[in-house]
Amino acid sequence: MPFRRSLVARGAAVAAGAAMVAGAVSGFTAPSPRQAAPVASQELRWAPCDPKYPGAECADLWLPVDWARPDGPRFALALARRRAADPGARVGSLVFGPGGPGDSGVSRVVTGIQRFSPEVLRRFDIVSFDPRGVGGSDAVVCSGELLAQRPSPRMTGQADFDRTVEYNRRLRADCRARSGPVFDHLDTGNTVRDLDAVRAALGEEKLTFHGSSYGTMLGAQYAETYPRRIRAMVLESVIDHSVPTARGFLRAQGAAAQDSFEEFVRWCGRTADCALHGRDVRAVWRGLLARAERGELENPGRRGTSLSPMDLVNLIAFRSFYKADYAGLAKTVAGMEASAPLPPSATTPAPIPMTVPVFCSDWRLPVRDHREYASIVREMDRVAPDMPYLMPLHAVAACLGWPADNPQHRLKVRGAPPILVSNAVHDPATGYPWAVSVARQLGRQGVLLTYEGAGHGSVTSGPCMENAVDRYLVELAVPPRGTRCPAVGT
């Protein structure tokens, strides 16, 4: 079987937002979903994905577009796996729930699975998938021309607010027309049913699952729906889906990002090798933000082009905070400060990545009018003065007027085994308080494992974390409650 839909390339494009681009609307006919045998009778037919990536196998699993109509139209869920390195010691399949939303689990498995420890790779088949609407699983597509017209989230009045709501309506209609029936069923509630179908197709009586970032929502809601079908579950870098309002959601996101910036400043202050050591790091950074506002800051990755404030925050700083790469960020910031200013020009935000349809299906974050929206933006600026233009603000603006099929709620999990909740204290995207909240919502089932360092992702951050997670997944040995692991590498 060839890598028939170029899943690696498509998955990477989705993660970068390129999957949103499509041709003109005129003459377009929405694809009709194909029919397939009933879910219960399916057998996965694994075959090599691509000769460039030996050892990775791919398969399709045909599933209902709408689980409320199991005999209705189907779509093909793209799967990938790598077999356990030691078949004699194999425990079973570990299903990885990708983040984003919009990340390709297929691409992650095919191109490499470095995020797992050697012991996990030795003992488990690693399996993942492209969630519905992503990559090889009926990827959502939208008009590139329409996306280029996306209004700025920095609205100046009610007229801007109304234009944003109307734009969102047009974009939603365009994406639905191009993507077909799956577009209306992208929420995590449907993906929970997909995940259970994957478990059954793998022949696993109970699910061993590792969810990362947005994948933690999938895991938590699976635990609500099928608590007795779980063998073991790791939720890493945890999203709290109980946050009730746009204000509360954005305040939490801003606080997490600002905390990471403060950690970066402290690191530069105590580390002689920091390229900004001895400098006022905050003043340097705000100078770059001002240059970006004027369109004078050169993009270090594309010489001769300007870098928008949004990209400075999200692509330069936030991306470095994900990896806790303070040294790399300091070097980049110092280089940008020393670069010659470009002639002033207007900057426009790039199209938001393909997170919107799934995110908007999962979150009800209503904002009544521009007055309320402006109040929220001002609060974000107070909470995160060094990290304006955060992607979550763009996502909330992009969801104005969209319906939510799977809105927020507190978890109600009964009958599940212990669930391991893992988070770094200084996570820029899923702040530590969210992990504490989710562990509490899980009650006796929730076991919080704390990494006292930084970064988005923590399960392989040093031997303490790695050993605790390995023992849990392999032996079902739960670490003592309150376990905290020391920071490494920073």
C-alpha positions in Angstrom: 0.0 0.0 0.0 1.6 3.3 -1.0 1.4 6.3 1.2 -1.7 6.9 -0.8 -2.9 10.3 0.4 0.6 11.7 1.2 -0.5 11.8 4.8 2.8 13.0 6.1 2.8 16.0 3.8 -0.8 16.7 4.5 -0.5 16.3 8.2 2.4 18.8 8.3 0.4 21.2 6.2 -2.5 21.0 8.5 -0.3 21.8 11.5 1.0 24.8 9.7 -2.4 26.0 8.6 -1.9 25.3 4.9 -4.7 22.8 4.7 -7.2 25.7 4.8 -6.2 26.8 1.3 -8.5 25.7 -1.6 -9.5 26.9 -5.0 -12.3 29.2 -6.0 -15.9 28.4 -4.9 -17.5 28.7 -8.3 -18.4 25.3 -9.8 -17.5 23.5 -6.6 -19.5 20.4 -5.6 -19.2 19.1 -2.0 -17.8 15.6 -2.0 -20.3 12.9 -1.2 -19.1 10.5 1.6 -18.5 7.0 0.6 -20.2 4.0 2.1 -18.5 1.1 3.8 -19.2 -2.1 5.8 -20.5 -1.7 9.3 -18.0 -0.6 11.9 -18.2 -3.8 13.9 -17.2 -6.0 11.0 -14.1 -4.1 10.0 -10.6 -5.5 10.1 -7.7 -3.1 9.8 -5.5 -3.8 6.8 -2.0 -2.5 7.7 0.5 -1.8 5.0 3.7 0.2 4.7 3.0 3.9 4.7 6.0 5.2 2.7 9.4 3.7 1.8 11.1 6.8 3.2 9.8 5.9 6.6 10.5 2.2 7.2 8.6 0.5 10.0 5.5 2.7 9.8 2.3 1.1 8.8 -0.9 2.8 7.7 -4.6 1.8 7.5 -8.1 3.3 7.1 -11.0 2.8 9.5 -14.4 3.6 8.0 -16.6 5.4 10.5 -19.9 7.2 10.6 -19.8 10.9 9.9 -22.5 11.3 12.4 -22.5 8.8 15.3 -26.2 9.6 15.9 -26.8 8.0 12.5 -24.4 5.0 12.5 -25.9 3.6 9.3 -25.4 7.0 7.5 -22.5 8.3 5.4 -19.0 7.3 6.3 -15.5 8.7 6.2 -12.1 7.1 6.4 -10.2 7.7 9.6 -6.4 7.6 8.7 -4.3 5.5 11.2 -0.6 4.8 11.6 1.4 2.5 13.9 4.9 1.4 14.7 5.1 -2.0 16.3 6.7 -2.7 19.7 10.5 -3.0 19.4 10.5 -6.1 21.6 7.6 -8.3 20.5 8.2 -10.8 23.3 7.8 -8.1 25.9 4.8 -6.4 24.2 2.0 -5.2 26.5 -0.4 -4.0 23.8 -1.3 -1.0 21.7 -0.8 2.6 23.1 -3.0 5.1 21.3 -1.7 8.6 21.1 -4.2 11.4 21.0 -2.7 14.3 19.0 -2.9 18.0 20.1 -3.7 21.2 18.3 -6.5 20.9 17.5 -5.4 20.1 14.0 -2.2 18.1 14.6 -1.7 14.9 12.6 -1.2 11.8 14.7 -0.4 9.9 11.5 2.5 12.3 10.6 3.8 12.0 14.2 3.9 8.2 14.1 5.3 8.0 10.5 8.1 10.5 10.7 9.2 9.6 14.2 7.9 9.0 17.8 10.7 10.6 19.8 8.2 11.9 22.4 8.0 8.4 24.0 10.6 6.7 26.2 12.7 3.8 25.0 10.8 1.5 27.4 7.4 2.5 26.0 8.6 2.1 22.5 9.9 -1.4 23.5 6.7 -2.6 25.1 3.9 -1.0 23.1 2.7 -0.7 19.5 2.4 3.1 19.1 -0.8 3.9 17.2 -2.2 7.3 16.3 -4.7 8.9 13.8 -5.6 12.0 12.1 -8.7 13.3 13.9 -11.8 13.8 11.7 -11.3 17.0 9.6 -7.5 16.7 9.8 -4.9 15.5 7.3 -5.9 12.1 5.8 -9.3 12.0 7.6 -11.4 14.2 5.3 -9.4 17.3 6.0 -11.4 20.5 6.3 -10.6 22.9 3.4 -11.6 26.6 3.1 -11.0 29.3 0.6 -7.5 30.8 0.7 -8.8 34.0 -0.8 -11.4 34.3 1.9 -8.9 33.5 4.7 -6.7 36.3 3.5 -9.5 38.7 4.3 -9.7 37.7 7.9 -10.2 40.8 10.1 -7.9 41.7 12.9 -8.9 40.6 16.4 -7.9 44.1 17.6 -11.3 45.6 16.9 -11.8 49.3 17.4 -15.6 49.5 17.6 -19.0 47.8 17.2 -18.7 48.0 13.4 -15.6 45.9 13.5 -17.3 43.5 15.8 -20.2 43.1 13.5 -18.0 42.7 10.5 -16.1 39.9 12.3 -19.3 38.0 13.1 -20.5 38.4 9.5 -17.0 37.2 8.2 -17.2 34.2 10.5 -20.6 33.3 9.1 -19.3 33.5 5.5 -16.2 31.5 6.3 -18.2 28.8 8.1 -20.5 28.4 5.0 -17.5 28.3 2.7 -15.7 25.6 4.7 -18.8 23.6 5.0 -19.4 23.7 1.2 -15.8 22.6 0.5 -15.5 20.0 3.2 -18.8 18.1 3.0 -20.9 16.6 5.8 -18.0 15.9 8.2 -17.7 19.6 8.8 -20.7 19.6 11.0 -19.4 16.8 13.2 -15.9 17.8 14.2 -16.3 18.2 17.9 -14.4 16.1 20.5 -17.6 14.2 21.4 -17.7 12.6 18.0 -13.9 11.9 18.2 -14.5 10.1 21.5 -16.7 7.6 19.5 -14.0 7.4 16.8 -11.4 6.6 19.5 -13.4 3.8 20.9 -13.8 2.4 17.4 -10.0 2.5 17.1 -9.7 0.5 20.3 -12.1 -2.1 19.1 -10.5 -2.4 15.7 -7.1 -2.9 17.3 -8.6 -5.8 19.2 -7.9 -4.2 22.6 -10.4 -5.0 25.3 -9.3 -1.9 27.2 -7.7 1.2 26.0 -4.1 2.4 26.8 -4.1 6.1 25.9 -1.7 9.0 26.0 -3.3 12.4 25.2 -1.2 15.5 24.8 -2.5 19.1 25.0 -5.8 19.1 23.1 -5.7 15.3 23.1 -6.2 15.5 26.9 -9.8 16.7 26.2 -10.3 13.6 24.1 -8.9 11.4 26.9 -11.0 13.0 29.6 -14.2 12.9 27.7 -13.5 9.2 26.7 -13.1 8.5 30.5 -16.5 10.1 31.1 -18.1 8.1 28.3 -16.4 4.7 28.5 -14.8 4.6 32.0 -14.6 0.8 32.2 -13.0 0.5 28.9 -9.7 2.1 30.1 -6.6 0.1 31.0 -4.3 3.2 31.6 -4.5 6.8 30.6 -1.9 9.6 30.6 -3.1 13.2 30.2 -0.1 15.4 29.5 -0.2 19.2 29.3 -3.8 19.4 30.4 -6.7 21.5 29.0 -9.5 22.3 31.5 -12.7 22.1 29.5 -14.7 23.4 32.5 -13.7 27.0 32.1 -17.1 28.6 31.6 -16.5 32.0 30.0 -14.4 33.7 27.3 -13.0 36.0 30.0 -11.9 33.1 32.2 -10.5 31.1 29.3 -8.4 34.0 28.0 -7.3 35.1 31.4 -5.9 31.6 32.1 -4.2 31.5 28.7 -2.7 34.9 29.2 -1.4 34.1 32.7 0.3 30.9 31.5 2.1 32.7 28.6 3.2 35.6 30.8 4.5 33.2 33.4 6.7 31.6 30.7 8.0 35.0 29.7 8.8 35.8 33.4 10.7 32.5 33.6 12.7 33.5 30.5 13.6 36.9 32.0 14.7 35.2 35.2 16.7 32.7 33.3 18.6 35.4 31.4 19.2 37.2 34.6 21.0 34.3 36.3 22.6 32.7 33.2 25.8 34.3 31.8 25.5 32.5 28.5 22.1 34.2 27.8 22.6 36.5 24.8 20.7 39.2 26.7 22.4 38.7 30.1 22.9 42.0 31.9 20.3 43.7 29.7 16.7 44.8 30.4 15.1 41.9 28.6 11.6 43.3 29.0 12.7 46.6 27.4 14.4 44.9 24.5 11.3 42.8 23.9 8.9 45.7 24.0 11.1 47.6 21.6 10.7 44.6 19.1 7.0 44.7 19.6 6.9 48.4 18.8 9.0 47.8 15.6 6.7 45.0 14.6 3.6 47.3 15.1 5.2 49.7 12.7 6.1 47.0 10.2 9.8 47.7 10.6 10.9 44.4 12.1 12.4 41.9 9.7 11.3 38.3 9.8 14.4 36.3 10.6 13.1 33.4 8.6 12.2 35.4 5.5 14.7 38.2 4.8 13.3 41.4 3.4 9.7 40.8 4.8 8.3 42.2 7.9 7.2 40.2 11.0 3.8 41.0 12.5 3.3 41.4 16.2 1.2 38.3 16.2 4.0 36.2 14.7 6.6 37.8 16.9 4.6 36.6 20.0 3.3 33.3 18.7 6.0 32.0 16.3 9.1 33.4 17.9 8.5 33.6 21.7 5.6 31.1 22.3 7.2 28.4 20.1 10.5 28.7 22.1 8.5 28.5 25.4 7.0 25.2 24.2 10.5 23.7 24.2 11.8 25.8 27.1 14.5 26.9 24.6 15.4 30.1 26.5 19.0 30.2 25.0 17.6 30.0 21.4 15.0 32.7 22.1 17.6 35.0 23.6 19.9 34.6 20.6 17.0 35.2 18.2 15.8 38.3 20.1 19.3 39.8 20.2 19.8 39.2 16.5 16.4 40.9 15.7 17.2 43.8 17.9 20.5 44.4 16.1 19.0 44.0 12.6 18.4 47.1 10.5 14.8 48.4 10.5 12.7 47.9 7.4 10.9 50.8 5.8 7.6 51.2 7.7 4.8 49.1 6.2 1.4 47.7 7.2 1.4 44.3 8.7 -1.6 41.9 8.4 -2.2 38.8 10.5 -1.6 35.5 8.8 -4.6 33.1 8.3 -5.3 31.3 11.6 -4.3 27.6 11.4 -6.9 24.9 10.9 -7.9 24.9 14.6 -11.0 27.0 14.2 -13.7 24.5 13.2 -12.8 22.0 15.9 -12.1 24.6 18.6 -15.4 26.4 17.9 -17.3 23.1 18.0 -15.9 22.4 21.5 -16.0 25.8 23.2 -19.0 28.1 23.8 -17.3 31.4 24.5 -20.0 34.0 23.7 -19.2 37.7 23.7 -22.2 40.0 23.5 -20.8 43.1 21.8 -17.6 45.1 21.2 -17.8 46.7 24.6 -17.5 43.4 26.3 -14.9 42.2 23.9 -12.8 45.3 24.5 -13.0 44.8 28.2 -11.7 41.2 27.8 -8.8 42.4 25.6 -7.9 45.0 28.2 -7.9 42.4 30.9 -5.6 40.1 28.8 -3.2 43.0 28.3 -3.1 43.5 32.0 -2.6 39.8 32.7 0.0 39.3 29.9 1.6 42.7 29.2 4.5 41.1 27.4 2.5 38.6 25.4 -0.1 40.5 23.4 -1.8 39.0 20.3 -1.9 35.5 21.7 -3.4 32.9 19.5 -6.3 32.1 21.9 -7.5 35.7 21.4 -7.6 35.1 17.7 -9.4 31.8 18.2 -12.1 33.4 20.4 -12.6 36.2 17.8 -12.8 33.6 15.0 -15.5 31.7 16.9 -17.9 34.7 17.4 -21.3 33.6 16.1 -20.3 29.9 15.7 -22.4 27.3 17.4 -20.8 24.9 19.9 -21.8 21.2 19.8 -19.7 20.1 22.7 -19.6 23.1 25.2 -17.7 23.2 28.4 -18.6 21.2 31.5 -17.1 19.8 34.6 -15.9 16.2 34.3 -18.0 13.4 35.7 -15.9 10.2 35.7 -17.2 7.1 37.5 -15.7 3.6 37.4 -12.4 4.4 35.7 -9.0 3.2 36.9 -6.4 5.8 38.1 -5.7 8.4 35.4 -2.3 10.1 35.4 -2.3 13.8 35.0 1.0 15.3 34.0 2.0 19.0 33.7 5.0 21.3 33.9 4.7 24.1 36.5 5.7 26.6 33.8 3.7 25.4 30.7 3.0 28.3 28.3 -0.1 26.9 26.8 -1.8 24.7 29.4 -1.1 26.4 32.7 -0.4 24.3 35.8 -3.7 25.4 37.5 -5.6 23.7 34.7 -3.9 20.4 35.5 -4.7 20.8 39.2 -8.3 21.5 38.4 -8.7 18.5 36.1 -7.1 16.2 38.6 -9.6 17.4 41.2 -12.5 17.0 38.8 -11.4 13.4 38.3 -11.6 12.8 42.0 -10.1 9.6 43.3 -9.3 8.6 39.7 -7.0 11.6 39.1 -3.3 11.4 40.1 -1.3 14.6 39.5 2.3 14.2 38.5 4.1 17.5 38.6 7.2 18.5 36.6 8.8 21.5 38.4 10.3 22.8 35.1 9.1 24.5 32.0 7.7 23.6 28.6 4.7 22.2 26.9 5.0 18.4 27.5 6.7 16.8 30.4 6.5 13.0 30.4 10.1 12.5 29.2 11.6 15.5 31.1 14.2 13.7 33.1 14.4 10.3 34.7 12.0 11.0 37.5 9.1 11.8 35.1 10.0 9.2 32.6 10.3 6.4 35.2 7.0 7.3 36.8 5.1 7.3 33.5 6.8 4.1 32.3 5.9 2.2 35.5 2.3 3.4 35.2 1.9 2.4 31.6 3.7 -0.9 31.7 2.9 -2.1 35.3 -0.1 0.0 36.1 1.9 1.2 39.2 0.5 4.6 40.2 3.0 7.1 41.5 2.4 8.4 45.1 -0.1 11.3 45.2 1.7 14.6 45.3 4.8 13.3 43.4 6.9 16.2 42.1 9.9 15.8 39.8 12.8 18.3 39.6 13.4 20.5 36.6 16.2 19.5 34.2 18.1 21.4 31.6 17.3 25.0 32.5 
